[in-house]
């Protein structure tokens, strides 16, 4: 009887170990349990789409298996008995388009979801399990898991500033790949600002040939921009990965690059921020910008355009002496520049609405009067909770992206010298990103349904090369992804660190110049120290 008892005890211990073992996936799934055995991935794998509408997803999985593991895949009507079969199928209907289930055993895996986005998330989980498996020759033995998963937020965003420094198509595609790997699904693309205009507009070619000249440190750097064909290619690439691309055309401030190209619409600025604004006192300004937005809307099918709307006060002093603005203020009964700003923004928002798009903007526009069902406010100024409260009280949907802790241009280690810190020396380390919870913001109480989600932002004042970009983004993108996907009650920083370790190896294999949390001396901080006063706060 003793051998039987020991066998049963061993079996029970194994089951408990499986139950307690954390799924080695980032972001952590909602529910997961270790199943028996391992699933083999090799050239015998078969991908079966139970619905023709899932065929593109099967093709994507096939391409990823070949790209990542050199596993080629061929359609087989009758797979051999030894073949591993990965089945994609429609599951029960549900309200969450990102939800999915993954069931695995030695024979294969079944990814099921009510919506294609859910199937894609299941594929991302399977790929991550495969990436962290130990290869054996040309095969991978992937530990089996049963997973039921859905995200905390629908909006899991990342913003990249390419006005200050331009990184190019291949780097953007790489970022989109990593976003998809960690189930981020909104790419906010900051394409226009004072240093450079990066989006081709056919009707106004000087925007790129003149406005595209320069960057944050070199005003004479050769023009760098995306053609409309480039944009279509990147948008299609993102769509294949279930990522929506939201363009930002900044106005009425941060307009210096555009004003270099077309000075007729210049609203002036200050000595520190010359030609900073578009001119709200000229009727031609509105038509000019409407033409730009019309072309922009044809390139980006996400159904929303970000209009910036931030920091206008840093360069709108010239409005006080502009005859057109003075006439506008008299005609409308305005008493200050903020009213002019709101008027301008409401007119441009009407243009966006006429193009069947929603308007997104930074939290300064909470003072404007816009349709609640068509307006999304990005709350970035953590020291101004009153702006978030105003936006929520007006019924606007919001995306939470406060500088602390979601601005990745802030330093991430106490020893780092390049990049930003907050006024009292605060910075955005891995733990602060990971532990962030919207529930800790008092203004959100009672308005939880208006919170679309969260977003990390990477401004590029100190990012003059791709190595610097990698250093600031990795591994914080993983901590952010879990903050966006996983419920706070399920998060544990120490346990997350254990799951992060294999991800570091993936960064190494991808030749990223990442910040190694566990061995900080592996990659030293890159870039040149920047005068903190050069950043607009």
C-alpha positions as a Python dict, from the first residue, in 0.01 Angstrom:
ca = {
    (1, 'X'): (0, 0, 0),
    (2, 'X'): (289, 233, 67),
    (3, 'X'): (393, 269, -304),
    (4, 'X'): (32, 346, -399),
    (5, 'X'): (5, 605, -125),
    (6, 'X'): (329, 769, -233),
    (7, 'X'): (212, 774, -594),
    (8, 'X'): (-115, 938, -497),
    (9, 'X'): (68, 1191, -279),
    (10, 'X'): (304, 1271, -565),
    (11, 'X'): (9, 1315, -802),
    (12, 'X'): (-167, 1552, -559),
    (13, 'X'): (151, 1755, -512),
    (14, 'X'): (196, 1784, -887),
    (15, 'X'): (-160, 1903, -927),
    (16, 'X'): (-113, 2165, -656),
    (17, 'X'): (214, 2276, -813),
    (18, 'X'): (39, 2315, -1148),
    (19, 'X'): (-240, 2511, -987),
    (20, 'X'): (0, 2746, -809),
    (21, 'X'): (241, 2795, -1098),
    (22, 'X'): (209, 3136, -1256),
    (23, 'X'): (145, 3141, -1627),
    (24, 'X'): (470, 3274, -1782),
    (25, 'X'): (287, 3528, -1997),
    (26, 'X'): (285, 3907, -1988),
    (27, 'X'): (28, 4045, -1935),
    (28, 'X'): (-89, 3790, -1680),
    (29, 'X'): (-411, 3617, -1797),
    (30, 'X'): (-730, 3652, -1596),
    (31, 'X'): (-750, 3276, -1529),
    (32, 'X'): (-490, 3013, -1602),
    (33, 'X'): (-404, 2662, -1493),
    (34, 'X'): (-119, 2436, -1592),
    (35, 'X'): (-240, 2139, -1794),
    (36, 'X'): (-64, 1806, -1824),
    (37, 'X'): (215, 1755, -2070),
    (38, 'X'): (373, 1956, -2346),
    (39, 'X'): (267, 2042, -2697),
    (40, 'X'): (528, 1999, -2970),
    (41, 'X'): (580, 2270, -3228),
    (42, 'X'): (768, 2170, -3541),
    (43, 'X'): (723, 2155, -3919),
    (44, 'X'): (442, 1902, -3876),
    (45, 'X'): (216, 2162, -3717),
    (46, 'X'): (-127, 2212, -3872),
    (47, 'X'): (-327, 2533, -3835),
    (48, 'X'): (-700, 2481, -3880),
    (49, 'X'): (-943, 2771, -3914),
    (50, 'X'): (-1295, 2652, -3838),
    (51, 'X'): (-1442, 2964, -3998),
    (52, 'X'): (-1331, 3116, -4329),
    (53, 'X'): (-1333, 3461, -4166),
    (54, 'X'): (-1049, 3337, -3943),
    (55, 'X'): (-828, 3245, -4237),
    (56, 'X'): (-625, 3570, -4217),
    (57, 'X'): (-552, 3493, -3853),
    (58, 'X'): (-434, 3145, -3944),
    (59, 'X'): (-207, 3300, -4206),
    (60, 'X'): (-71, 3544, -3950),
    (61, 'X'): (5, 3263, -3705),
    (62, 'X'): (175, 3066, -3980),
    (63, 'X'): (397, 3362, -4072),
    (64, 'X'): (486, 3424, -3709),
    (65, 'X'): (583, 3060, -3650),
    (66, 'X'): (817, 3081, -3945),
    (67, 'X'): (958, 3424, -3852),
    (68, 'X'): (1012, 3343, -3487),
    (69, 'X'): (1102, 2974, -3487),
    (70, 'X'): (1175, 2887, -3849),
    (71, 'X'): (879, 2652, -3841),
    (72, 'X'): (731, 2624, -4187),
    (73, 'X'): (369, 2536, -4223),
    (74, 'X'): (172, 2384, -4506),
    (75, 'X'): (-200, 2331, -4535),
    (76, 'X'): (-279, 1965, -4492),
    (77, 'X'): (-627, 1837, -4558),
    (78, 'X'): (-551, 1520, -4361),
    (79, 'X'): (-278, 1576, -4105),
    (80, 'X'): (-77, 1280, -3987),
    (81, 'X'): (-165, 1132, -3653),
    (82, 'X'): (150, 1275, -3501),
    (83, 'X'): (87, 1630, -3617),
    (84, 'X'): (19, 1907, -3366),
    (85, 'X'): (-306, 2080, -3460),
    (86, 'X'): (-374, 2443, -3365),
    (87, 'X'): (-742, 2518, -3413),
    (88, 'X'): (-893, 2864, -3439),
    (89, 'X'): (-1266, 2873, -3383),
    (90, 'X'): (-1552, 3102, -3303),
    (91, 'X'): (-1657, 3071, -2941),
    (92, 'X'): (-1970, 3176, -2760),
    (93, 'X'): (-2086, 3529, -2820),
    (94, 'X'): (-1968, 3785, -2569),
    (95, 'X'): (-1954, 4158, -2514),
    (96, 'X'): (-1576, 4183, -2482),
    (97, 'X'): (-1416, 4162, -2828),
    (98, 'X'): (-1071, 4097, -2675),
    (99, 'X'): (-1174, 3795, -2467),
    (100, 'X'): (-1053, 3446, -2562),
    (101, 'X'): (-991, 3097, -2432),
    (102, 'X'): (-687, 2878, -2494),
    (103, 'X'): (-699, 2505, -2430),
    (104, 'X'): (-387, 2297, -2479),
    (105, 'X'): (-284, 1932, -2462),
    (106, 'X'): (-21, 1710, -2618),
    (107, 'X'): (-220, 1690, -2942),
    (108, 'X'): (-247, 2064, -2995),
    (109, 'X'): (-427, 2381, -2898),
    (110, 'X'): (-770, 2536, -2947),
    (111, 'X'): (-803, 2915, -2947),
    (112, 'X'): (-1165, 3027, -2928),
    (113, 'X'): (-1325, 3369, -2915),
    (114, 'X'): (-1643, 3543, -3018),
    (115, 'X'): (-1448, 3807, -3212),
    (116, 'X'): (-1136, 3800, -3430),
    (117, 'X'): (-956, 4036, -3190),
    (118, 'X'): (-994, 3773, -2920),
    (119, 'X'): (-851, 3504, -3147),
    (120, 'X'): (-555, 3732, -3213),
    (121, 'X'): (-496, 3778, -2840),
    (122, 'X'): (-503, 3403, -2797),
    (123, 'X'): (-243, 3371, -3072),
    (124, 'X'): (-24, 3626, -2893),
    (125, 'X'): (-46, 3421, -2574),
    (126, 'X'): (43, 3100, -2758),
    (127, 'X'): (338, 3266, -2928),
    (128, 'X'): (465, 3394, -2597),
    (129, 'X'): (438, 3051, -2440),
    (130, 'X'): (634, 2916, -2735),
    (131, 'X'): (895, 3191, -2711),
    (132, 'X'): (965, 3111, -2348),
    (133, 'X'): (987, 2734, -2415),
    (134, 'X'): (1325, 2569, -2440),
    (135, 'X'): (1397, 2459, -2800),
    (136, 'X'): (1509, 2105, -2877),
    (137, 'X'): (1672, 2097, -3218),
    (138, 'X'): (1412, 2215, -3468),
    (139, 'X'): (1123, 2159, -3226),
    (140, 'X'): (980, 2340, -2929),
    (141, 'X'): (812, 2162, -2641),
    (142, 'X'): (556, 2411, -2516),
    (143, 'X'): (409, 2364, -2170),
    (144, 'X'): (32, 2317, -2187),
    (145, 'X'): (-200, 2568, -2027),
    (146, 'X'): (-574, 2625, -2004),
    (147, 'X'): (-654, 2995, -2009),
    (148, 'X'): (-968, 3206, -1988),
    (149, 'X'): (-874, 3567, -2049),
    (150, 'X'): (-1007, 3917, -2105),
    (151, 'X'): (-855, 4262, -2052),
    (152, 'X'): (-934, 4521, -1789),
    (153, 'X'): (-943, 4799, -2050),
    (154, 'X'): (-1043, 4822, -2414),
    (155, 'X'): (-792, 5103, -2478),
    (156, 'X'): (-437, 4983, -2420),
    (157, 'X'): (-236, 5249, -2594),
    (158, 'X'): (111, 5366, -2675),
    (159, 'X'): (203, 5708, -2814),
    (160, 'X'): (518, 5776, -3015),
    (161, 'X'): (645, 6127, -3090),
    (162, 'X'): (817, 6139, -3429),
    (163, 'X'): (817, 6514, -3476),
    (164, 'X'): (1116, 6579, -3253),
    (165, 'X'): (1310, 6284, -3392),
    (166, 'X'): (1212, 6063, -3685),
    (167, 'X'): (1264, 5686, -3656),
    (168, 'X'): (1123, 5551, -3979),
    (169, 'X'): (899, 5279, -4108),
    (170, 'X'): (1091, 4969, -4000),
    (171, 'X'): (1129, 5088, -3641),
    (172, 'X'): (760, 5170, -3620),
    (173, 'X'): (674, 4823, -3750),
    (174, 'X'): (900, 4671, -3487),
    (175, 'X'): (721, 4867, -3216),
    (176, 'X'): (387, 4746, -3353),
    (177, 'X'): (515, 4387, -3334),
    (178, 'X'): (604, 4427, -2968),
    (179, 'X'): (274, 4601, -2896),
    (180, 'X'): (88, 4307, -3045),
    (181, 'X'): (305, 4061, -2850),
    (182, 'X'): (193, 4229, -2526),
    (183, 'X'): (-167, 4285, -2638),
    (184, 'X'): (-152, 4663, -2674),
    (185, 'X'): (-404, 4780, -2933),
    (186, 'X'): (-392, 5159, -2987),
    (187, 'X'): (-98, 5336, -3153),
    (188, 'X'): (-124, 5713, -3105),
    (189, 'X'): (111, 5865, -3361),
    (190, 'X'): (233, 6218, -3284),
    (191, 'X'): (323, 6326, -3637),
    (192, 'X'): (328, 6706, -3621),
    (193, 'X'): (483, 6949, -3377),
    (194, 'X'): (723, 7244, -3364),
    (195, 'X'): (1042, 7059, -3474),
    (196, 'X'): (904, 6885, -3781),
    (197, 'X'): (597, 6787, -3986),
    (198, 'X'): (608, 6415, -4072),
    (199, 'X'): (289, 6344, -4273),
    (200, 'X'): (263, 6401, -4648),
    (201, 'X'): (-34, 6618, -4744),
    (202, 'X'): (-77, 6628, -5122),
    (203, 'X'): (-254, 6964, -5131),
    (204, 'X'): (21, 7131, -4928),
    (205, 'X'): (351, 6968, -5030),
    (206, 'X'): (566, 7224, -4847),
    (207, 'X'): (448, 7082, -4516),
    (208, 'X'): (695, 6797, -4561),
    (209, 'X'): (956, 6939, -4799),
    (210, 'X'): (997, 7250, -4581),
    (211, 'X'): (816, 7167, -4257),
    (212, 'X'): (980, 6825, -4249),
    (213, 'X'): (1327, 6980, -4226),
    (214, 'X'): (1490, 6969, -3884),
    (215, 'X'): (1451, 6789, -3555),
    (216, 'X'): (1473, 6874, -3186),
    (217, 'X'): (1848, 6939, -3186),
    (218, 'X'): (1926, 7020, -3550),
    (219, 'X'): (1696, 7267, -3730),
    (220, 'X'): (1876, 7193, -4058),
    (221, 'X'): (1848, 6813, -4055),
    (222, 'X'): (1727, 6683, -4393),
    (223, 'X'): (1351, 6660, -4438),
    (224, 'X'): (1217, 6335, -4294),
    (225, 'X'): (855, 6229, -4328),
    (226, 'X'): (616, 5952, -4422),
    (227, 'X'): (464, 5946, -4767),
    (228, 'X'): (98, 5859, -4793),
    (229, 'X'): (197, 5518, -4928),
    (230, 'X'): (416, 5467, -4620),
    (231, 'X'): (122, 5555, -4399),
    (232, 'X'): (-108, 5309, -4576),
    (233, 'X'): (153, 5037, -4542),
    (234, 'X'): (199, 5095, -4169),
    (235, 'X'): (-175, 5125, -4102),
    (236, 'X'): (-232, 4794, -4284),
    (237, 'X'): (52, 4635, -4087),
    (238, 'X'): (-107, 4754, -3763),
    (239, 'X'): (-452, 4636, -3869),
    (240, 'X'): (-320, 4284, -3924),
    (241, 'X'): (-213, 4298, -3558),
    (242, 'X'): (-548, 4442, -3442),
    (243, 'X'): (-392, 4777, -3358),
    (244, 'X'): (-575, 5097, -3446),
    (245, 'X'): (-356, 5389, -3549),
    (246, 'X'): (-469, 5731, -3427),
    (247, 'X'): (-292, 6028, -3594),
    (248, 'X'): (-224, 6350, -3409),
    (249, 'X'): (-229, 6678, -3601),
    (250, 'X'): (-140, 6925, -3327),
    (251, 'X'): (-328, 7258, -3316),
    (252, 'X'): (-357, 7547, -3250),
    (253, 'X'): (-19, 7532, -3072),
    (254, 'X'): (298, 7337, -3157),
    (255, 'X'): (254, 7465, -3513),
    (256, 'X'): (604, 7602, -3586),
    (257, 'X'): (697, 7342, -3849),
    (258, 'X'): (375, 7401, -4043),
    (259, 'X'): (420, 7776, -4018),
    (260, 'X'): (767, 7755, -4167),
    (261, 'X'): (606, 7594, -4470),
    (262, 'X'): (296, 7817, -4494),
    (263, 'X'): (357, 8139, -4297),
    (264, 'X'): (29, 8291, -4413),
    (265, 'X'): (-148, 8098, -4135),
    (266, 'X'): (106, 8181, -3861),
    (267, 'X'): (-53, 8307, -3541),
    (268, 'X'): (277, 8406, -3383),
    (269, 'X'): (457, 8290, -3074),
    (270, 'X'): (717, 8408, -2826),
    (271, 'X'): (1094, 8445, -2828),
    (272, 'X'): (1129, 8099, -2679),
    (273, 'X'): (857, 7944, -2896),
    (274, 'X'): (850, 8138, -3227),
    (275, 'X'): (564, 8090, -3473),
    (276, 'X'): (409, 7855, -3220),
    (277, 'X'): (40, 7889, -3310),
    (278, 'X'): (-196, 7881, -3604),
    (279, 'X'): (-386, 8205, -3650),
    (280, 'X'): (-745, 8179, -3523),
    (281, 'X'): (-824, 8529, -3652),
    (282, 'X'): (-786, 8436, -4020),
    (283, 'X'): (-1072, 8258, -4187),
    (284, 'X'): (-829, 8097, -4430),
    (285, 'X'): (-665, 7911, -4140),
    (286, 'X'): (-975, 7702, -4085),
    (287, 'X'): (-1005, 7597, -4450),
    (288, 'X'): (-632, 7521, -4467),
    (289, 'X'): (-650, 7294, -4164),
    (290, 'X'): (-977, 7139, -4284),
    (291, 'X'): (-802, 7040, -4608),
    (292, 'X'): (-524, 6877, -4405),
    (293, 'X'): (-770, 6689, -4187),
    (294, 'X'): (-964, 6564, -4492),
    (295, 'X'): (-651, 6402, -4635),
    (296, 'X'): (-557, 6269, -4291),
    (297, 'X'): (-895, 6103, -4246),
    (298, 'X'): (-860, 5911, -4573),
    (299, 'X'): (-531, 5758, -4451),
    (300, 'X'): (-639, 5652, -4103),
    (301, 'X'): (-957, 5443, -4074),
    (302, 'X'): (-960, 5431, -3692),
    (303, 'X'): (-1251, 5676, -3683),
    (304, 'X'): (-1077, 5934, -3467),
    (305, 'X'): (-821, 6212, -3505),
    (306, 'X'): (-620, 6364, -3222),
    (307, 'X'): (-604, 6743, -3248),
    (308, 'X'): (-357, 6812, -2968),
    (309, 'X'): (-491, 7129, -2812),
    (310, 'X'): (-222, 7144, -2546),
    (311, 'X'): (14, 7412, -2413),
    (312, 'X'): (-126, 7683, -2639),
    (313, 'X'): (-60, 7948, -2372),
    (314, 'X'): (316, 7909, -2421),
    (315, 'X'): (297, 8079, -2760),
    (316, 'X'): (-32, 8266, -2804),
    (317, 'X'): (71, 8602, -2662),
    (318, 'X'): (88, 8742, -3016),
    (319, 'X'): (-287, 8699, -3044),
    (320, 'X'): (-329, 9008, -2825),
    (321, 'X'): (-193, 9231, -3102),
    (322, 'X'): (-320, 9044, -3407),
    (323, 'X'): (-589, 9247, -3581),
    (324, 'X'): (-780, 8939, -3694),
    (325, 'X'): (-790, 8792, -3345),
    (326, 'X'): (-889, 9128, -3197),
    (327, 'X'): (-1179, 9151, -3444),
    (328, 'X'): (-1282, 8793, -3362),
    (329, 'X'): (-1285, 8866, -2989),
    (330, 'X'): (-1498, 9176, -3038),
    (331, 'X'): (-1742, 8996, -3265),
    (332, 'X'): (-1782, 8702, -3026),
    (333, 'X'): (-1757, 8892, -2701),
    (334, 'X'): (-1450, 8703, -2586),
    (335, 'X'): (-1251, 8846, -2298),
    (336, 'X'): (-939, 8627, -2299),
    (337, 'X'): (-721, 8407, -2517),
    (338, 'X'): (-858, 8086, -2367),
    (339, 'X'): (-1200, 8165, -2512),
    (340, 'X'): (-1037, 8219, -2852),
    (341, 'X'): (-857, 7887, -2816),
    (342, 'X'): (-1180, 7704, -2732),
    (343, 'X'): (-1359, 7870, -3025),
    (344, 'X'): (-1081, 7760, -3261),
    (345, 'X'): (-1089, 7409, -3124),
    (346, 'X'): (-1465, 7375, -3150),
    (347, 'X'): (-1454, 7482, -3516),
    (348, 'X'): (-1182, 7231, -3600),
    (349, 'X'): (-1365, 6963, -3404),
    (350, 'X'): (-1672, 7028, -3622),
    (351, 'X'): (-1455, 6955, -3926),
    (352, 'X'): (-1346, 6625, -3774),
    (353, 'X'): (-1706, 6537, -3692),
    (354, 'X'): (-1809, 6615, -4051),
    (355, 'X'): (-1551, 6356, -4162),
    (356, 'X'): (-1728, 6099, -3943),
    (357, 'X'): (-1447, 6087, -3693),
    (358, 'X'): (-1437, 6140, -3319),
    (359, 'X'): (-1207, 6405, -3173),
    (360, 'X'): (-930, 6324, -2932),
    (361, 'X'): (-726, 6590, -2753),
    (362, 'X'): (-517, 6658, -2444),
    (363, 'X'): (-692, 6761, -2124),
    (364, 'X'): (-669, 7137, -2186),
    (365, 'X'): (-970, 7107, -2415),
    (366, 'X'): (-1195, 6998, -2129),
    (367, 'X'): (-1301, 7365, -2114),
    (368, 'X'): (-1445, 7351, -2467),
    (369, 'X'): (-1806, 7264, -2540),
    (370, 'X'): (-1805, 6951, -2754),
    (371, 'X'): (-2049, 6663, -2809),
    (372, 'X'): (-1988, 6413, -2529),
    (373, 'X'): (-2046, 6111, -2752),
    (374, 'X'): (-1781, 6224, -3004),
    (375, 'X'): (-1504, 6349, -2775),
    (376, 'X'): (-1216, 6167, -2606),
    (377, 'X'): (-991, 6350, -2361),
    (378, 'X'): (-639, 6230, -2283),
    (379, 'X'): (-562, 6323, -1922),
    (380, 'X'): (-187, 6378, -1897),
    (381, 'X'): (-136, 6638, -1625),
    (382, 'X'): (-145, 6437, -1304),
    (383, 'X'): (-110, 6759, -1102),
    (384, 'X'): (-440, 6887, -1248),
    (385, 'X'): (-709, 6639, -1141),
    (386, 'X'): (-961, 6919, -1182),
    (387, 'X'): (-924, 6889, -1562),
    (388, 'X'): (-1001, 6519, -1548),
    (389, 'X'): (-1302, 6589, -1327),
    (390, 'X'): (-1424, 6856, -1569),
    (391, 'X'): (-1394, 6619, -1864),
    (392, 'X'): (-1578, 6341, -1681),
    (393, 'X'): (-1849, 6574, -1553),
    (394, 'X'): (-1911, 6687, -1912),
    (395, 'X'): (-1960, 6326, -2015),
    (396, 'X'): (-1644, 6295, -2223),
    (397, 'X'): (-1474, 5959, -2256),
    (398, 'X'): (-1119, 5967, -2122),
    (399, 'X'): (-789, 5791, -2171),
    (400, 'X'): (-568, 5800, -1863),
    (401, 'X'): (-205, 5881, -1951),
    (402, 'X'): (-55, 6087, -1667),
    (403, 'X'): (310, 6190, -1686),
    (404, 'X'): (358, 6006, -1357),
    (405, 'X'): (398, 5716, -1424),
    (406, 'X'): (316, 5678, -1797),
    (407, 'X'): (559, 5917, -1968),
    (408, 'X'): (847, 5698, -2075),
    (409, 'X'): (1077, 5990, -2153),
    (410, 'X'): (1111, 6019, -1775),
    (411, 'X'): (1411, 5837, -1631),
    (412, 'X'): (1352, 5490, -1490),
    (413, 'X'): (1640, 5456, -1244),
    (414, 'X'): (1775, 5686, -972),
    (415, 'X'): (2121, 5680, -1133),
    (416, 'X'): (2004, 5794, -1477),
    (417, 'X'): (2091, 6148, -1580),
    (418, 'X'): (1933, 6180, -1925),
    (419, 'X'): (1562, 6246, -1950),
    (420, 'X'): (1300, 6402, -1731),
    (421, 'X'): (1211, 6397, -1365),
    (422, 'X'): (912, 6561, -1204),
    (423, 'X'): (949, 6878, -1002),
    (424, 'X'): (1016, 6697, -676),
    (425, 'X'): (1256, 6452, -837),
    (426, 'X'): (1003, 6179, -909),
    (427, 'X'): (1059, 5950, -1205),
    (428, 'X'): (890, 5650, -1365),
    (429, 'X'): (1055, 5328, -1255),
    (430, 'X'): (929, 4984, -1349),
    (431, 'X'): (737, 4934, -1024),
    (432, 'X'): (548, 5262, -1042),
    (433, 'X'): (437, 5181, -1397),
    (434, 'X'): (333, 4830, -1297),
    (435, 'X'): (140, 4924, -983),
    (436, 'X'): (-59, 5211, -1134),
    (437, 'X'): (-433, 5184, -1082),
    (438, 'X'): (-701, 5419, -1211),
    (439, 'X'): (-897, 5339, -894),
    (440, 'X'): (-650, 5556, -705),
    (441, 'X'): (-771, 5872, -885),
    (442, 'X'): (-1058, 6028, -686),
    (443, 'X'): (-1212, 6205, -987),
    (444, 'X'): (-1285, 5872, -1156),
    (445, 'X'): (-1518, 5753, -880),
    (446, 'X'): (-1867, 5723, -1025),
    (447, 'X'): (-1739, 5772, -1382),
    (448, 'X'): (-1566, 5437, -1433),
    (449, 'X'): (-1760, 5360, -1753),
    (450, 'X'): (-1619, 5673, -1918),
    (451, 'X'): (-1261, 5550, -1878),
    (452, 'X'): (-1171, 5385, -2208),
    (453, 'X'): (-833, 5276, -2077),
    (454, 'X'): (-473, 5380, -2029),
    (455, 'X'): (-184, 5489, -2248),
    (456, 'X'): (193, 5521, -2221),
    (457, 'X'): (357, 5811, -2404),
    (458, 'X'): (712, 5840, -2537),
    (459, 'X'): (815, 6197, -2618),
    (460, 'X'): (1140, 6211, -2809),
    (461, 'X'): (1330, 6522, -2696),
    (462, 'X'): (1615, 6301, -2570),
    (463, 'X'): (1569, 6018, -2821),
    (464, 'X'): (1797, 6093, -3113),
    (465, 'X'): (1849, 5728, -3213),
    (466, 'X'): (1678, 5386, -3198),
    (467, 'X'): (1907, 5263, -2918),
    (468, 'X'): (1783, 5537, -2691),
    (469, 'X'): (1423, 5456, -2787),
    (470, 'X'): (1475, 5090, -2695),
    (471, 'X'): (1637, 5184, -2366),
    (472, 'X'): (1335, 5389, -2257),
    (473, 'X'): (1067, 5153, -2388),
    (474, 'X'): (1196, 4812, -2281),
    (475, 'X'): (1111, 4666, -2033),
    (476, 'X'): (861, 4932, -1922),
    (477, 'X'): (627, 4835, -2206),
    (478, 'X'): (575, 4500, -2032),
    (479, 'X'): (486, 4660, -1697),
    (480, 'X'): (248, 4897, -1872),
    (481, 'X'): (87, 4613, -2069),
    (482, 'X'): (6, 4431, -1747),
    (483, 'X'): (-129, 4748, -1585),
    (484, 'X'): (-358, 4790, -1887),
    (485, 'X'): (-473, 4426, -1913),
    (486, 'X'): (-466, 4263, -1570),
    (487, 'X'): (-696, 4345, -1279),
    (488, 'X'): (-514, 4517, -990),
    (489, 'X'): (-610, 4239, -746),
    (490, 'X'): (-427, 3986, -964),
    (491, 'X'): (-107, 4186, -997),
    (492, 'X'): (202, 4112, -792),
    (493, 'X'): (523, 4293, -874),
    (494, 'X'): (762, 4030, -740),
    (495, 'X'): (585, 3755, -932),
    (496, 'X'): (581, 3974, -1243),
    (497, 'X'): (960, 4009, -1217),
    (498, 'X'): (994, 3632, -1241),
    (499, 'X'): (792, 3637, -1563),
    (500, 'X'): (996, 3934, -1687),
    (501, 'X'): (1327, 3747, -1678),
    (502, 'X'): (1256, 3533, -1988),
    (503, 'X'): (1138, 3847, -2169),
    (504, 'X'): (1483, 3998, -2119),
    (505, 'X'): (1623, 3710, -2319),
    (506, 'X'): (1380, 3789, -2598),
    (507, 'X'): (1499, 4150, -2598),
    (508, 'X'): (1855, 4024, -2621),
    (509, 'X'): (1773, 3793, -2911),
    (510, 'X'): (1602, 4083, -3090),
    (511, 'X'): (1918, 4293, -3041),
    (512, 'X'): (1732, 4564, -2856),
    (513, 'X'): (1934, 4808, -2650),
    (514, 'X'): (1708, 4761, -2348),
    (515, 'X'): (1744, 4862, -1984),
    (516, 'X'): (1822, 4545, -1790),
    (517, 'X'): (1638, 4574, -1461),
    (518, 'X'): (1827, 4277, -1320),
    (519, 'X'): (2173, 4377, -1447),
    (520, 'X'): (2168, 4756, -1499),
    (521, 'X'): (2528, 4768, -1617),
    (522, 'X'): (2452, 4547, -1919),
    (523, 'X'): (2343, 4847, -2126),
    (524, 'X'): (2449, 5191, -2008),
    (525, 'X'): (2225, 5493, -2046),
    (526, 'X'): (2253, 5649, -2391),
    (527, 'X'): (2213, 6002, -2520),
    (528, 'X'): (2327, 6346, -2410),
    (529, 'X'): (2212, 6525, -2094),
    (530, 'X'): (1940, 6774, -2181),
    (531, 'X'): (1860, 7098, -2004),
    (532, 'X'): (1542, 7020, -1811),
    (533, 'X'): (1413, 7369, -1887),
    (534, 'X'): (1393, 7273, -2254),
    (535, 'X'): (1096, 7052, -2177),
    (536, 'X'): (753, 7205, -2171),
    (537, 'X'): (581, 7104, -1849),
}
